[in-house]
Amino acid sequence: MDHTWVPCNVYGGLPPFAIVAGNDSDGDTIYVGRAYHNGDMLPAKIIPSKQQAYVAWGGEEINKHDFEVLTGHHYCWIPESGGRVPPHALRVGQTTDGEPLFVGRGHYHGSLTPGKVHPSHGCLYIPYGGAEHKLDSYEVLVQPETWVSSHGSNIVPGTILAGHDADGDAIYVGRAYHEGDLLPAKVIPNKSCAYVPYGGHEHVKHDFELLAGYGYGWVPDANGHVPHGAVVCGRTNEGEPLYIGRGHYNGSFTPGKIHQSHNCLYIPFGGQEVRLDHYEVLVKA
């Protein structure tokens, strides 16, 4: 996952690609941060226009001058409640007892304020107006694009469904190496393996990565073209990017590799690498 925590203080500027969390009651922008307090690493609300940062702890809103700012790309916020967090929630830190803490945000008195999701307390705590406030319903920060190592029939929560095999078995989005290329793969848990198209043939893979996350969709395209936001899955050994596509073939809905220089989608099916000129492309919304 591509995220970075950048050390900052209230008197300096924000780093590039700082993650916006929400807004204060007066409309000032709030960013995602974290800071230490009494041994806990806590999510923080950063308000550059006020030269202030705050954490929620022990019933109070605590001011912090030194903190870290979260930077990166491809984040989104997922609704949750009751101390729960979705798969791939961003773990920010932990308590002195070792309990993980996550970034959440909630509406309060005209603000959209970030704070700490404390699972054992069943809530989100936010710093606001000098106090620590408890919210039962909130949104959790997740970074949706995650490639998770797997093998056999193992499927992680949030794995992207790609389609189905000719016999109806579910197919998920994956990728695997073959002959130096990192290739899109069709992963079929009921068959305990994955398949990639290469060199005219379908190749079986028992070790692969699964794509898991949120905010994806499929967009029609053709002839090697891909739309804005298309997900780069891998590359050839010559450096050409490969994208994830899917197409209908012999009663299946099968994912494969969009090879732009070949002007098509290749899918693995029935032992062969099958060429399709019309397909759908996986994109990040």
N, C-alpha and C positions, 0 to 999 in steps of 0.2 A: 504494500500500500504506500502511496506517495503522499506522506504528510510529514511536516517538520515543525518542531517547537523552537521558536526563536527568542532568545533572551532579550528583554526590553525593560524600560522603566517609564514612569509617567511623564518624564520630560523629553523623551525621544520620540521620533516618528515611528509609524507602523512599518513593518516589512512588507514587501510585495506579496500579494495573494493572501492577505490576512482574511480569515473567515468571519463574515458578518453573522452575528447571533440574533440581533433584533434591534430594538430601539427603547430609549428611556421615555418616561412620560412626557417630556418636552420635545420628543422627536429626535434627540441626539442618537447617533448610531452607536451600537454596542457590538464589540467583537469578542470572539472566543479566546480565553486565556486560561492559565493555571498558575497557582502560586502555593508555596508552602505556608502552613500555619500550624503551630504546635505539633509538628511531626507528621501532619496529614498533607498530602499533595492534593489540592482542591481545584475544581473548576472555578474560573474567575470571570467576572464581567469587566471588560476593558472599555472605557469611555474616553477616547483621545481628546475630544473637544472640552472635557472637564479636567483633563490631566489626572484622571482617577482610575483606580482599579479596586475591585471589591471581591471578597469571598464570603460565603455563608458558613458560620461555625458557632456552635454553642448558643444559639438563639440570637446572635448578633450579626450585623453587617460589618465586616472587618476591612479597613482600608489597607491597601498594599501599594508600595512604591516600586517594587521589583517583581517581575513576573515573566512568564513566557507567553507568546502569542502563537496560536495555531495558524499555519499556512498550508496551502495545498489546493487541490482541485477535486471535483466530482463528489462533493458532499451533498447530503440531503437530510431532511428532518422527517422522522417517522412518528406518528402519534402512538402514545402508550399511556399506561396508568399503573397505579398500585405498586410502584417500585420495579416494575418489569422493564426490560430493555430488549429490543429486537436483535436478531442475528447481525453481527458486524457492527454493533454499537461501539463508538469510539471510547475506549478506556483512557481516562485522563490521568488517573492517579489512584491512590489508595489511602485508607485510614492507617493509623499506627498499628491497628490490629490486623492489617493485611487485607481488609475488604476492598474490592475494586470499586471505584467511583467513575461515573459516566457523565457526559455532558448532556444536559437537558435544557429546555427553555419553556416558559409558560407566560400566559397573559396575567398581568396584575396591575390594577390601577392605571390603565392606559398604556402600560409598558409591555414589551415582549422581552423578558429578562432571562438570561441563562443562569444556570446554577448546577448543583450536583444531584444526580440521581443516586440515591442511597438505597440499594435494594433491600437491605435488612430492615430499614425503616418504612418501606412501602410507599415512598414518595419522592418528589423533587423538592429540594430546598433552594430558594433563591435569596440573594442579598438585595434588600430594598428598604429605603427609608430608615436606615440604622438598625434594622432587625433582620432576622432569618425567618423567612416565611415558608410554610409547607403547602405544596400543591399536589393534589392527588392525580390530576390529569395533566399531561405535558407532551412535548415532542422530544425525541432523542436524536442526537447527531450520529449519523452513520456515514461511512464511506463505501458507496455501493460497489465499486469495482474491486473484487477480491478474487484472486486465483488461489485455490486451496488444493494442496497435494492430496491425491487419493489413489485408490486402487480397487480392483474388483467391483463389488456391489455397493461400496460405501458412498453415500450421498449426504452432503452437509445441508443444514437448513438454509433456505434462501437460494439454492442452486437454480440456475435459469433453465426452464423447460424449453426445448427446441422443437420437439415434434413427436412423432411416433414411428415405429418400425411397421413393416407390412403386416406383421402379426398383432399389432396393437400395442406392443411394449413401448413404454415411455422412453424418449431420448432426451438427454440433457447436453448442454453446451460444455465442451471441454477443449483441451489442447494437449498435445504431446510432441515430443521430438522424434524425427525420423530422418536419417541421412543428413543431419546437420540443419534441417529445417524445423522450425517450431510451427506446427500445423494445427488448425482447428480440428477438433475430433468430435465424433458422435459417441456419447457415453450411454450405454444401455445397462442399467443396474441388473435387470433380470437375466442378462447374459454374462454378467460379472466381468465386463471388459469394455474397451473403447476401440474405435476404428478411425483410421486416417486415410485419406486418398493421396497416393503418391505414385508417380511413374506408371500410370495405367492400371494400378491394382489397389485393392482395399487391404490395409495392413492392420493386424490386431495389436492392441496395446493394453498391457495389464497395469501399467503405471502411467498416470496422467494427472492433469490439473482440472478442477472444476471451476467454472465461473459462477460466483454467487453475489447477490446484491439486489439493488432496487433501481427503479427508474429506467428500465430498458423497454424497448419496443421493436417491432419489425416493420420495415418500410420496403415496398416493392421497388425493384430496379432491374436492370438488364445489361448484358453485354460488357461485363467487367466494371460497370460504373457503381459507385457507392455514394450515398447521400451524406450531407453534413451530419457529424456526430456518429458516424460508423465506428464500431469498436475494432481497433487493431488487436488481433489475437496473437500474431506472431510474425515471423519473417522467414524468407528463404535464406539459404546460406550466402546468397549474393546481396542480401540486404533489402530485398523488395518486401514491403509490408503486405500481410495477408489479413483479410477481413472475414468475419463470420457471416455466412449466408445459409439459407435453407430453401429447399424446393421439393415439389411433389414428384414422386417417381415410383411407379409400380405399386401403388397403394400405400406408400410410405410418405412421410413428411420429414426429410432427412437434412441435417446440417452438414456443412462442408466449408471449403475454402474458396473465397473469392480471390481470383488471381488476375489482377487488373491487366497485366501485360499479355495474358492469354484471352482476355475479353469474355470471361465466363465464370461460373461457379462449378467447382468440382465436388462431387459427393462420393463417399464410400458406400457401395451397395453391392451385395451379392458377389463379393470377391473382386469387383472391378472398381476403377475410378471412372465415374460417369459424369459427362459434361452436360451442364444445363445453361441455356442462354438467358432464361428468365427466372427470377428468384426473389426472395426477400432478404434484406440486410438487417443485422442486429445493430441498433443504434442506442445511444444513451440520451434519454430525454433531457 
